[in-house]
Amino acid sequence: MKNDFSGNSRRAFLKQVGLGLGTFVLYSDLIAFPSDQRKIEEEDSIASFIHVAEDGHITAYSGKTEVGQNIRTSLAQVVAEELRVPFEMVDMVLADTKLTPYDRGTTGSRTTPQMSLTLRKAAATLREMLKEEASDSWQIGKTSLSLEGGAIAHPSNGKRLTYAELANGKRLFEPYRDNVELTPVNEWKIAGTSVPKARGRDYVTGKHKYVSDLSLPNMQYGKILRPPVYGAKLKSLDISQVKSMEGVQVVRNGDFVGVTAPDATTASQALALLDASWDSKEHVSRKNLFDHLVKHANLSEKELEFEALNGFEDRLEQEFHIDYISHVPLETRVGVAEWDDDELTVWTGTQKPFGVQEDLCNEFSISKAKVRVITPDTGSGYGGKHTAEAGVEAAKLAKGVEKPVKVQWTREEEFKWAYFRPAGVIQVKSALESNGNLGAWQFHNFNSGGSGMQTPYRVKEKQEKYHRSDTPLRQGSYRALASTANVFAIESQMTDLAYYLKEDSLAFRLRHLDDPRMKDVLIAAAEKFHWENKLPQGRGKGLGCGYVKGGYVATFAEVAFDKESQKVVVKRLVTAFECGAIIHPKHLKSQVVGCVLQGLGGALFEAVDFEDGKINNASLSTYRVPKFSDIPEVEVVLLNRKDLDPAGAGEAPILGVAPAIRNAILDASGKRINRLPMIPDGKV
């Protein structure tokens, strides 16, 4: 069965014939398009990003994925803004390797600062080109024309030319203009407002289909045989017990073994009846983790030397331990694969559809032209869906049984076989001058990562290094990468230095900061929190701040501490956030709240427990994530900097949560907790 382009046939045809050299065309133009131009493909062309239909409806294209951050809405907003059309006239096609321009992935909070800027430029270039067409048609100056509702109006005679009319019959070979004049932020009418979520009704009514909901004719359900422990190799396999099961097929390719069946229950039963034996190896367990990470780091003793620390009497040296944690996405990994002769289509929830395409090409030794990856809006990722496992597994099984196959990971598989946020050891040494200023600062991160490790504070001499190590568990990116760990260590150290000096920790930070944006979020959060107010006995307050990927954040926390039981309860969190100009205030606030709540789990109790190559808490009943009863009062202050370009917001707001709570616990109990999670059993 040939792949259908599902309502985007014109765009699909455009991409197939290669109209990528800045062309803005309608379907009718393609009939007479010169054959020698068909293979031209330029990813910076207007046609790669925007199409106008005969009825004037506008479709914009991006390789980014919608994983709950509502990027479909904000990208459509900026296109509508630049083209001067109502928001409802713009639809977004996302994350389809057949229809959208190449994209490296929805990572690093780059969608807003990079993709929205690209779409703004493409839309603004198209707007100016259409104005030029109208100007030539009417023989009047371009500056006298006005745009509204998908049409250009004559300044005096009331005539109107729609965008579709202006484009009809035209072939404008031009990439978008990098220096095109964009609409100033202070003139935004659609961008900068909280328009209703694009396709929001579909989510409420259940019309939107995730890959988990997808079903194809004659589709089989696949299950994968996985080893009992990490790194085990398949030694023998007996499939005799499943041979008599109706509709069940076993696919084996080396160590890869899977079963398919007409329904998921039968597939699970067949998998359980496979008799496999394995060769395994020795493993590092959680109890030895932090010693292992330091001992197996790639560095010499000389790299740990820092002469600038010598000669200071007032020094503070601390070590911080960071556990592995899981992403726990609402939708587990899932892939649906279908082969049509030697062409492959895969539907999967991923943050990197083009990366999945490349992995599939490598796996099956086929060209990109024969592999299409489609990513419907997906049930969260948090940096955990950069890889192609479920899609590749489904494709292997589909090729083996010559039918479409769906592979959906169980929650247990997600906990065991997805990658984790890296564990780490962080060593911090700092020294104070006689006047209380920072004289020296040494920061070494083992394994966790280098993101966010640069201190924002003024210090005379500093040394900051990241050291790779041997990781016993599979690890990868997580929301804000290693910034959560590094900022936790930085901000804990800063509060402890302020305590040593008997100085207010907010004042101590402010006098060591030169960055006005960091100062602004600190002051905004402090005012909302009423930092100057004294708390009753048994209560403590703390703060943490940081910067990553264009976003500045400060979080203030209030905790309650019971001296008798040693229990801690987080009562209140206030977060101030600034990421330049705000495109959608409501969705930005939701992003901040989401980050704060996810940060709460990693700060308090989330940790992967493992021993001898096995994950011990591979279920939601044993792996602790925040519950409704854990949620404190959460307040958000957004700083809208209309003088700055918009930046990403999906990661930075998580940074301040853990250090703010840690420092509040110190204030309430007098105890320093230098580990994440801090209170897995609720007690200090």
N, C-alpha and C positions, 0 to 999 in steps of 0.2 A: 504494500500500500504506500503510495507516494505521500510525502509529507505535505500537509495542508498549511497554508499561511494564515489561516484563521482571521480573516478580516483585514489583514495587512498585505494582501496580494500585490497591490500596486507598489508598495515600498519594497516588498520582497523581490518583485520583478526588477525594480530599479537597482537593487543591490546585485541581483544576479547578472544583469547586463553591465554592471560596473560603472554606473553613472556617478562617479565620485569626484570629478574635477570641478567642484563648485557649481554643479548644475542645479538649477531650480526648475523642475519640469512637472507637467501634468501627465497623466497616463496617456492622453492622446498624442503627446509629443513623441512617445516612444516608438510609435508605429513607423515613423520615418527616420528614426535615429541612425546616423551613419554607423555601419558595421565596424569600421576601423576604430571607433571610439569606445566600443563596448567593454573593453577590458581595462579601461582607465579606472583607477580607484585611489582617491586621495582622502585620507581620514579627516583632513581639516576643511573639507568642503561644506557648504551650507546644506547640500542634499544629504550628507551623512547624518545630519542632526535634525533637520526640520523638513516637513512636507506639508503642502497646502492642497487640500482636496478641492474638487470642482465646486462643492457646496460651501467652501470657505473654511471648513473645519481644519484645525491645525494639529498635526501629530509631531511630537518631538521624540528623539531617540537618544538613549544613553545606555551604555553597557553596565551602569551601576545597578545594584540589586536593592530591592525594598525588603528589609529585614526587621521592620517595626519602627524604624526611625522617621517614617513619614516623608521620605525624600521624594517620593512621587509627587507629593503636593508642592513642596517648596521649589522643585525644579520646574514644574508647570507654572508656578507663580512668576518666576523670573522671565520665562518665555512670553507669557501673557503680558507682562509689564512692558517689555521691550517692543512687542508688536502692537500694543495698544488695543488689545482685544479682551473681552471678558474671560475670566478664569475658566468658565465652563466650556469655552471654545477650544481649549487645549487639552489634548490627551497625551500621556507619556507611554511609550513602549520601552520597557527596560529589560536588560539582561537576556538577550537572545542573540546568540552568535551569528545567526543568519540575517538578522534585521538591524542590529545596532553596531555602532562603531566599536573597534577594539578598545578594551578597557582593562587595566591591570588589576582591578578589583576594588571592592567596597571596603577599604581598609584605611587606617591612619587618619580618619576624620578629613579625608581629602575631597569628599563629594561636594560639599558646599564651597570651599575656597577654589577648587579647580573645575569641577564639572559645571556648577552653576555659572561660573564666569565664562566658560566656553559656550554654554547655551545662550547666555546673555549676548555675547559677541556675535554668535551665529544669527540670533533673532534680530539684533540691532542692524547687522549688515543687510539682512533680508529687508528689513523695514526701509533702510536707506535706498536699496536697489529698487524697491517698489515705488518709492517717492520719485526716484529718478525717471522711472518709466512713465508715471503720471505726468511729471513735469514735461517730458518730451512730447507726450500725447497732447497735452493742452497748451504747450508752448508758453508756460509761465514758470516763474521762479519756484524752486523746490521749497524754499523757506516759508512760502505763503500757504503751503498745503497743511491740512490737518488730518489726523488719523483717528478713527473711532470705529469700534465694532467690526473690524475686519475690512474696512473700506477707507478710501482716501477721498476727501471732499474738496471740490473746487471752492476757492475763497469767495466767489461772487455769484455764480449762476446756479448754484444748488446741485450741480451734477456730482455724481459719485461713481467711483470705479472700485469694485471689490478687489481684494487681493487675488482671487481666482481669475478675474477678468484681466488683470494686469499681467498675470503670469502666463495666461493661455497663449500657446504658440511660441513662448520665449524659451531660449536655452541660454542661460547665463552661466558661463564657465568661469567660476571665481570661487576661491576659498573665502572663508569669512575673514573680515578685515580685523587684524589684531589691534589696530589703533582706532577702531570705530568709536564714536561718541556714545557712551552708555547713559542711561537715565540716572541722574543723581539720586542718591538715597533719599534726600529730603523732598524729592518730587514723586517718590513711589506712591502708587495708589492701590496696587494689588499686592506686590511684594511689600513686606513689612506689616501685613495685616493677618489676622487669624481666619483665613477663609476656611470653609468646611473641608474636611479631609477628602482628598480625591478618592472616589470609589468607596467612600465610607459606608454607604448603605449596603454595599455588597458584603462587607465584613459582618455587619449587624444581622443581616438576613440569612447569612450562610451561602450566598451566591458565589462568593469568592472561593475558588478551589485551590488549596495547597497541593503540593505534590503528594502529600499523604492521602488526599482525597481522589487522586487521579486513578482512573480505570480505563484500560484499552480493550477492544475486542480480543477475545481469546487470550487475555493476559494471564500469565502464571505468577505465582508468588514464590519468591526465593528466600532461602535461609543459608547462611554461611557457617561452615564448620570452623570453629575458632579453637586455638590451643588452650589448655587449662591454665597455663602461666605464660608470662611474657617471654618471648624468644624461643619457645619450644618449637622443635621441628618434627614434622609428621614422619613417623617410623613405619607404620603399617595401617591399612584401612580395610575393614570388612563391611561390604554393603549388602550382604546376603539377606538381611532381615527386611530391607526395603524393596527388594526386587518384585515382590508380589503386591505391593501397594499400588492401587489403581491411579494412574495419572502422574505418578511420581517418577522423576528422572534425576539421576545423579550426574553432576558435571565435575570432572577433575582435570586440573592442569597444573602438574607439579604439586606444590604444597597447597594450592588453592582447591578447595572442595566445597561444593554447594549442592543443594537440592532444590528442585522446583516441584510445585503441585498446583492444582486448580484453585486451591484456597489456602489461606495462611495457616489455619489450624492443622491441616494435613501436612503442610510443609514443616511445621514445628515438630509434629510427631515423627516424621521421617528423619529429621535431623537428629532427634533423640535416639533413634535406632541405629545410627551409624556407630560402628565399633572401631575406634581409633586408638592407637598407642603413640606416645610422643617421647622424644628425647629432650631433656631440659638442662638448664645450667644453674649455677648458684646466682643468687640475687642479693642486692642490697635492700635492707628493710628500712622502714621509716625511723626506727630507733637509732640507726646508724647514719641517717641521711646527711646531717649537717657536717659531721666529721668527714664523711666521704666527699662532699662537695669541695671542702677546703683542701683536702689531701690530694684530690685528683684534678685540681685546677691547673691550667696551663700558664704557670708563671714561675719566676725564680724568687728567692728570698730577697734579692736586691731590689726587686720591684716594689717591695713593701716598705723600703726605707724612705724616710722623708725628713731630711735634716731641718727643715723649717720649724718642726715641732720642738726641737731642742732649745733649751734655754728658757722655756716658759714654765713658771711655777703652777699656774692655774690651767690644768689640762683635764679633759674628759675623754675617756676611751670606752666605747661600748660596742657590743656585737648584737646584731639583730638576726633572727631566724624566721624565714618565710616558707610556709608549707605549700605544696602543690594544692591547687584547687581546680574544680571542674566548672565548665561553662553552664551546664544544666539548661540547655535551650528548651523552650516549650515544645517545639517540634523536633523530634530526633532526626538523625540523618536518614534520608530516603532518596532512592533513585529509581526511575522507571526508564527502561531501555527498549528500543525497537530497531531492528535491522530491516532494511529494504535492499535486498541484494548486498552490495558492499557499502551502502550508506547507512549511517547510524544517527539516530536521534535519541538524546537523553534528556529527561526532565529531572532536575535535582535541586534541592535547596542548598545554595552555595553562595559565598561572598565573592567567588572568582569564577564565573562561568567560562571565561576564556582560558583560565588556567586549567579547568576541568577538561575543556576541549583539547588542550595541548597534551594533558595526561592520557586522554583516550587515544589521541593520534599516536603517541609513543607506545601505548600498550598494544595496539592492534596494527601498528605500522601502516597507517593510512593518512591521507592528506587532510588538511583542515577543511577543504572543500566538501569532504564527504562526512564531516562530523558536525552536527548541530546540537548545541546545548541550550536548553530553555530553562529559565529560573522564574517560576511564578513567585509572587510575593510570599516571603518565607517566614516561618514562625520563629524568628530570632536567631542570632548567631553569636554576638558578643566576642567576635574574633575567633570563634571556634569552628567556623565552617569555611576554611580556606582550602581544604583538601577535597579529593575526589572519590573517596572510598566507596560510598554507596552507589554512585554512578558507574564506576568501573566494575564493581561486583555485579550490578544488574546487567551491564553490557556483556560481561563474560558469560553469564548464565543464559542470556537471550541468544547469544551466538551459538551456545552449545545445544539449546533445545529448539532453536529456530522459531521462537515465539516471543512476543513481548513479555518482559519480566519486571516485576516490582520487588525491590529489596528495601524493607523498612526496618531500621535498627530498633531493637527493644530499648527500654530505658536502661537495662543492665548493660547492654552492649555499648550504649552511649557513655556510661560511666567507665567501663573497662577499656574500651578500644579507641575512643577519641583521645586527642592530645589534651594536656593540662596546662594551666598557667605555671610557668617554671617555679620551682622551689629555689631558695637562695640563702646565702649567708652574706650579711653586709657588716663590714667593720668600719666604724667611724671614730676618728680621733680629731680633737679640736683643742685649740689653745686660746686663751684670752690675754690680751694686753692689760697693763695695769689700769688703763682707763675703761676697761670693760668692753673694748672692741675686739672683734675676731682677728686674731693674729695669724693663725694657721688652721688649715682644714684638710684632712686626709679622708678619702672615701673610697673604699674598695668593695665592689660587688662581685660575689662569686656565683656564677651561673644564672642568676635571676634575669640579668639584662642591663643594658646601659641607658635605656630610655628614662629621661627625667632625673638623671643622677647629678646634673650640674646644679650646684647651689645657686639660688637667686640672690644670695646675700653677699654684701661687700666683705671681702676678706683679703688680707695682704698677700698671703701665699696659700695656694691650694694644690692638691693632687687628687684627681678623680679617675679611677680606672675600673674597667669591667673585665673580668676573667672568666673565660669559658671553662666548663668543667664536664666531667662525665655524669650524665643524668641517668639514673636508674629507671625512670619512667619517660614515656613519650611526652614531649612538651612542645608548646607552640605559642602563638599569639593569644592574647587575652585583652579585654577592654583596657586601653591605656598602657598595654604592654607592661614593662617592669616599673613604670612610673609609680604605680600604687605602692610597690615595695620601697623604692628609693625615696619617694617623698615621705613615706612613713618614717624612715630612718632619719632623714634630714630634719623633719619637723619635730620629731621626738628629741633629737639632739639639741635643737634650738630652745625648746621649752626647758630642758634640763639645765642648759647653760643659764637661762634667765632665772631659774630657781636658785642656782648656785650664787648668782649675783643678788638674789632677793629683789629682782626687778620684774615688773609686769611683763608677761610674755608677749603681749601685743606691742607694747612700747619698745621692747627689745628688738622685735622684728622690724618695726617701722624705722628705727634709727639705723638699721643695717641694710635698708632697701634704697635703691636708686631708681628702680622701675616704677613710674607713676601708675601704670595699670595694675600692678600687683598691690600697690598701696591703696588704690581705689576700691578693689574688691574687699580688702581687709577692713577698710573703714566702713564700707557699706554693710558688710556682714556684722561688724561690731555694733553699729547703730541699731540694726534690726534686732540683734540679740540682747541689746542693753548690757554690754560687756562690763560696764562700770558698776552695775548693781551687785550687791553682796548677796550670796545665796545662803539659804538656811543650812544648818548643820546636817551632814549626811549627803549634801549635794556638792558636785564639783563641776567646774567648767574648763573647757580647753578649746584649742583652735589648731587648725592646720591649713596651709595654703600651698598652691603650686601653679605651675605653668607647663602646658604641653600642647603641641600641635595647634597653636593659635588661640587657645583658650586659657583664661586666667580664672582661678577659683579660690575662694576662701570659705571654709566651713567651721562653724562654731558648734560645740556640743555641750549639753548639760546631762549629767548622769546622777543617779541616786545610788548610794552605797550603804548597804546594811552591814555594820561592823560585826554583829553577832554571827550572821550567816555567811558573810563575805560575798554576798551576791551583789551584782551590778545590773542596773536597768538603765538603758538609754532613754531619757525622757524627751529630749528636744534636739533638733538639728536645724541650723540656719545656714543656708548656702547662698553666697553671692557669686554670680558668674558673669563673665564678659567675654564675648567672642566677636567683637566688631559689630557691624550693623546686623540687626535681627531681621530675618526674612519672615518667620512665622512665630510670633510670640508664644502662642498656646503650645505649639509643638516643641518649642525650645524649652519651655518650662517642664513639659513632660519628659524630655530628654534628661534634664537635670534631676528631676525626681527619680527617674529610673536608675540613673547612675548612683545616686545617693543610696537607694534601697539595695542595689546590688553590692555596693561597697560595704553596706552594713553586714552582709553575710560573711564576706571575706575578712572583715575586721574582727568579728566576734567569734564565729564558730565554724566556718567552712574549712575543711581540710580533707585531703585524700589519705586514708589510712591503708597502708600496704605492707605486706610481709611475704617474703619468699616468692616474689613474682606474682602475687595475687592481690587484687583490690578487695579489701575487707568491707567496705561500705558502699557497695555498688547498687544502691537503691535509694529512693526518696524517703524511705522509712529509717535509713541508717546514715545517709549523708544529709547534714543539717543545712537547710536554706532558710532564709527569713520567712516567718509565718506572720499572719495578720497581728497576732498578739505581740510580736517583736517590734512592730512599727511605731516609732515615736512620733511626736508632732514634727512635721517637716515644713519648713518655710523656705521660699526661694525668692531671691532678689536678683532681677535681671538688669544689667547695665547695658543700655543700647548706645553703642558708639557709632553714630551715623557718619562720622568722619573717617571710619576705617572700613576696609573691605570685610565682608562676612567670612568667618572662619568656621571650622567644624565644631560640633558640640557633643558628639557621641561618646567622648572619652574623658576629657579633662575634668568634668564635674565629680568623678569618682575619687579624685586624688586626696581631697581633704578629709574624707570621712574617718578613715582609720586613725590618723594622727590626732584629729580633734577628740575622738573618743578616748584614745590612749591618754592624752594629756588631761582630759577631764577626770579620768580614773585616778591619775596621779594626784590631782587637786583634791579629790574626795577621800582617797585612801592613803595617800603617801607612798603608793607602790608604783614602781616603774615596770611596765610590761613591754619587753622588747621582742615580741614574737607575734606573728600572724598565723592563725587566729589568736586573739588575746584571751578570751574566756569561753572555751568550747563547752564547759559545763556551767557557765553562768557565774562562776566565782573567780576572784582574783587569786 
